[in-house]
Amino acid sequence: QYRPFDGTTLGVSGFRRVDAYTSGTTLNIGQTLGWTGTVSQRLFQRLYLNVSGGFETAQRDTVNPSPNGTSDKITFFGTSLGFNLLRWMGGSVFWRATSSHGERTYDQMTYGVQLSAFY
């Protein structure tokens, strides 16, 4: 994370995840690579505006009984407005748009309210 100004945070993260699982007698291996970028700005000492976006590519391969595979490319963008209610409690309202292209193609929008307790 980089903090260019008081109350402003810029972040970039990347990841790689490998999963192996079985379904009956079939062995499946999945690999996901991705990155996320975020910008967060504190407003009025108690509110936080967050904007994030990123990209993932998911590859799934069936190893046994016969090899085949699928691939998906997923992009997402979201924003949230967070707030601190107490020292140990906060919350946010959020919105996120996700789009997947490949074997499983879909567009999805998610929004809601989240409450959090800190310990």
C-alpha positions as a Markdown table, in Angstrom:
| # | Residue | x | y | z |
|---|---|---|---|---|
| 1 | Gln | 0.0 | 0.0 | 0.0 |
| 2 | Tyr | 1.1 | 3.5 | -0.7 |
| 3 | Arg | -0.1 | 6.6 | 1.2 |
| 4 | Pro | 0.5 | 9.7 | -0.9 |
| 5 | Phe | -1.5 | 12.0 | 1.4 |
| 6 | Asp | -3.0 | 11.9 | 4.9 |
| 7 | Gly | -6.3 | 9.8 | 4.5 |
| 8 | Thr | -5.5 | 8.5 | 1.0 |
| 9 | Thr | -4.4 | 4.9 | 0.4 |
| 10 | Leu | -3.5 | 3.3 | -3.0 |
| 11 | Gly | -3.0 | -0.4 | -3.2 |
| 12 | Val | -2.3 | -3.1 | -5.8 |
| 13 | Ser | -2.3 | -6.9 | -5.0 |
| 14 | Gly | -1.9 | -10.0 | -7.0 |
| 15 | Phe | -2.5 | -13.6 | -6.3 |
| 16 | Arg | -2.3 | -17.2 | -7.5 |
| 17 | Arg | -4.5 | -20.0 | -6.1 |
| 18 | Val | -4.3 | -23.7 | -7.0 |
| 19 | Asp | -7.1 | -26.1 | -6.0 |
| 20 | Ala | -7.4 | -29.9 | -6.5 |
| 21 | Tyr | -10.6 | -31.7 | -5.8 |
| 22 | Thr | -12.5 | -34.8 | -6.7 |
| 23 | Ser | -16.0 | -35.3 | -8.0 |
| 24 | Gly | -16.8 | -39.1 | -7.9 |
| 25 | Thr | -13.9 | -40.7 | -9.7 |
| 26 | Thr | -12.9 | -37.5 | -11.5 |
| 27 | Leu | -9.8 | -35.5 | -10.4 |
| 28 | Asn | -10.1 | -31.7 | -11.1 |
| 29 | Ile | -7.4 | -29.1 | -10.8 |
| 30 | Gly | -8.1 | -25.4 | -10.9 |
| 31 | Gln | -5.8 | -22.4 | -11.0 |
| 32 | Thr | -6.8 | -18.8 | -10.6 |
| 33 | Leu | -4.5 | -15.8 | -11.3 |
| 34 | Gly | -5.5 | -12.2 | -10.6 |
| 35 | Trp | -4.8 | -8.7 | -9.5 |
| 36 | Thr | -6.8 | -6.0 | -7.7 |
| 37 | Gly | -6.3 | -2.3 | -7.5 |
| 38 | Thr | -7.8 | -0.1 | -4.8 |
| 39 | Val | -8.1 | 3.6 | -3.9 |
| 40 | Ser | -9.4 | 4.6 | -0.4 |
| 41 | Gln | -10.0 | 8.2 | 0.7 |
| 42 | Arg | -11.0 | 9.3 | 4.2 |
| 43 | Leu | -13.8 | 11.9 | 4.3 |
| 44 | Phe | -14.8 | 14.0 | 7.3 |
| 45 | Gln | -12.7 | 11.9 | 9.7 |
| 46 | Arg | -15.4 | 9.1 | 9.9 |
| 47 | Leu | -16.3 | 8.2 | 6.3 |
| 48 | Tyr | -14.2 | 6.2 | 3.9 |
| 49 | Leu | -14.8 | 6.1 | 0.1 |
| 50 | Asn | -13.3 | 3.0 | -1.5 |
| 51 | Val | -13.0 | 2.2 | -5.2 |
| 52 | Ser | -11.6 | -1.1 | -6.5 |
| 53 | Gly | -11.3 | -3.1 | -9.7 |
| 54 | Gly | -9.5 | -6.0 | -11.0 |
| 55 | Phe | -9.1 | -9.0 | -13.3 |
| 56 | Glu | -9.0 | -12.8 | -12.8 |
| 57 | Thr | -8.3 | -15.7 | -15.1 |
| 58 | Ala | -9.5 | -19.1 | -13.9 |
| 59 | Gln | -8.4 | -22.3 | -15.6 |
| 60 | Arg | -9.9 | -25.7 | -14.6 |
| 61 | Asp | -8.7 | -29.0 | -15.9 |
| 62 | Thr | -10.1 | -32.5 | -15.6 |
| 63 | Val | -7.2 | -34.9 | -15.2 |
| 64 | Asn | -9.0 | -38.3 | -14.9 |
| 65 | Pro | -10.7 | -40.1 | -16.7 |
| 66 | Ser | -10.0 | -38.0 | -19.8 |
| 67 | Pro | -8.2 | -34.6 | -19.9 |
| 68 | Asn | -10.1 | -31.5 | -20.9 |
| 69 | Gly | -10.3 | -28.0 | -19.5 |
| 70 | Thr | -12.2 | -24.7 | -19.3 |
| 71 | Ser | -11.1 | -21.1 | -18.9 |
| 72 | Asp | -12.9 | -18.0 | -17.7 |
| 73 | Lys | -11.8 | -14.3 | -17.6 |
| 74 | Ile | -13.5 | -12.2 | -14.9 |
| 75 | Thr | -13.4 | -8.4 | -14.5 |
| 76 | Phe | -14.9 | -6.5 | -11.6 |
| 77 | Phe | -15.4 | -3.0 | -10.4 |
| 78 | Gly | -16.8 | -1.8 | -7.1 |
| 79 | Thr | -17.2 | 1.1 | -4.7 |
| 80 | Ser | -18.2 | 1.4 | -1.1 |
| 81 | Leu | -18.8 | 4.1 | 1.5 |
| 82 | Gly | -17.6 | 2.9 | 4.9 |
| 83 | Phe | -18.1 | 4.5 | 8.4 |
| 84 | Asn | -17.1 | 3.9 | 12.0 |
| 85 | Leu | -20.0 | 3.8 | 14.5 |
| 86 | Leu | -17.9 | 3.0 | 17.6 |
| 87 | Arg | -14.3 | 2.1 | 18.2 |
| 88 | Trp | -15.2 | -1.6 | 17.8 |
| 89 | Met | -18.0 | -1.3 | 15.2 |
| 90 | Gly | -18.3 | 0.0 | 11.6 |
| 91 | Gly | -20.2 | -0.6 | 8.5 |
| 92 | Ser | -20.5 | 0.2 | 4.8 |
| 93 | Val | -22.8 | 0.4 | 1.8 |
| 94 | Phe | -21.4 | -1.2 | -1.3 |
| 95 | Trp | -21.9 | -1.8 | -5.0 |
| 96 | Arg | -20.0 | -4.3 | -7.2 |
| 97 | Ala | -20.3 | -5.2 | -10.9 |
| 98 | Thr | -18.7 | -8.5 | -12.1 |
| 99 | Ser | -18.5 | -9.8 | -15.7 |
| 100 | Ser | -17.2 | -13.2 | -16.7 |
| 101 | His | -16.4 | -14.3 | -20.3 |
| 102 | Gly | -15.4 | -17.9 | -21.2 |
| 103 | Glu | -17.0 | -21.2 | -20.4 |
| 104 | Arg | -19.4 | -19.6 | -17.9 |
| 105 | Thr | -20.4 | -16.2 | -19.2 |
| 106 | Tyr | -22.4 | -13.9 | -16.9 |
| 107 | Asp | -22.8 | -10.3 | -15.8 |
| 108 | Gln | -23.7 | -9.6 | -12.1 |
| 109 | Met | -24.4 | -6.6 | -10.0 |
| 110 | Thr | -24.3 | -6.8 | -6.2 |
| 111 | Tyr | -25.1 | -4.1 | -3.6 |
| 112 | Gly | -25.9 | -4.1 | 0.0 |
| 113 | Val | -25.1 | -3.0 | 3.6 |
| 114 | Gln | -22.4 | -4.6 | 5.7 |
| 115 | Leu | -21.9 | -4.3 | 9.5 |
| 116 | Ser | -18.5 | -5.2 | 11.1 |
| 117 | Ala | -17.3 | -5.7 | 14.6 |
| 118 | Phe | -13.5 | -5.2 | 15.3 |
| 119 | Tyr | -11.7 | -7.1 | 18.0 |
